[in-house]
Amino acid sequence: MKEALLSDIIQKTREEVQAFEYRCSTMKHYERYWKDLSNHFARHEAKMYSDQLVDQYVSDMKNQLDTGFISNSKYKNVRRAVYLLKDYVNGGSLHWRRMQKPCQRITRPEWIQILACYARHLQKNLKSVGTIRTYRRIAEQFIEYLELKGSPEVSEITPKDVSSFFPHISIRYPKGLHVVLPTIRSFLTFLEVEKLAAPRLSWAVPQYCHRTIPPVSIVTNEEVKKLLQTINRNTPVGKRDYAVLLLAARTGLRRTDISKIRLCDINWRNNSIEVIQEKTETPVALPLLTDVGNAVADYILNARPKSESPYVFLRHCAPYLQMSSAVCYEVTRKAMDRAHIHQNEGERKGPHCLRHAVASQLLEKETPLSVISTILGHKNKNSTKVYLSTDVKKLRFCALGLTGIEVAREELK
């Protein structure tokens, strides 16, 4: 964008923000911090918008937060108000998004360009959006680690730099090294093929990482009833949460897929839900059971905020956009807390427990694994075999007797 007056940028941003339908109190916060930012520019005798002065203002507020002069909530509001301006400057319009937590950024342009090329490489190899996001994030952390060690050139990375990264990253991902290893191997192989790094650097990545697979965590039919009873269905949010919880308990959909159900994905005439799964990018069609359909219809007709959003489940505070998958997780977690379900240390919470429960119920009814795999939308049918451990009745038939290995010692009889 060409040079512009800060006052003009603020006015244009103000006009764009009005479409978000924020409350008056929220707008007053933004107006306050925009005025404070204008005073910051005035103190530096500047009228034209400058990213440098904006970043300096945010840095000054961060120092006030660190020294206890302002609260964390005020600092968050400052960042939101300021980055609305920056988003308008960079894009010429505003699209509401959740503000990411500030984190260490890669500073060298060389690495930024390499990461962009790596992302395009993954796209060409038909990796899913989720896989690209995960691989890029872990590659960024590897680069940040290199910069912390002294920021060597790409061509100067040694096998020792690679091997020392894994004890460092294991602190952050103690149970996720089975994802980190292939990601770093992929990234280093990319650097080798592009002749940016020394050959055979990827050999420094361990070939195998033992992965501890936790037992499948499920909830019983009685526990599902308790979860549903904790929802107050007399409020708009309660109607939404009840429909979300019922969808997860009856269909086994992942939380990301529930949050992305569109109005056009529900076929009311044929009583079905047809979605494309985010994780596998494969379509799945599921029956719209009567109680689920009634709950979803009740939410859409009587509680859903007025919005042009194509998604079924929305936020219930402005702007009224798509509900995130994190909210879907919180709905289930809070219901479990209220119902006192899965409260022991290490027990999993969230919609995935309900997904496990659906698989377990189908197994009890002797549904073939291939059918369960189709219902759950698994690409690999072997992924469904993990649920065999939930069928305790049939597992008992696999138990071995002690015939032929009788105890000989008297004291053990």
Secondary structure, 3 states (H helix, E strand, C coil): CCCCEHHHHHHHHHHHHHHHCCCHHHHHHHHHHHHHHHHHHHHCCCCECCHHHHHHHHHHHHHHHHCCCCCHHHHHHHHHHHHHHHHHHHHCCCCCCCCCCCCCCCCCHHHHHHHHHHHHHHHHCCCCHHHHHHHHHHHHHHHHHHHHCCCCCHHHCCHHHHHHHHHHHHCCCCCCHHHHHHHHHHHHHHHHHCCCCCCCHHHHCCCCCCCCCCCCCCCCHHHHHHHHHCCCCCCHHHHHHHHHHHHHHHHCCCHHHHHCCEHHHEECCCCEEEEECCCCCCEEEEECCHHHHHHHHHHHHHCCCCCCCCECCECCCCCCCECCHHHHHHHHHHHHHHHCCCCCCCCCCCHHHHHHHHHHHHHHCCCCHHHHHHHHCCCCHHHHHHHHHHCHHHHHCCCCCCCCCCCCCHHHC
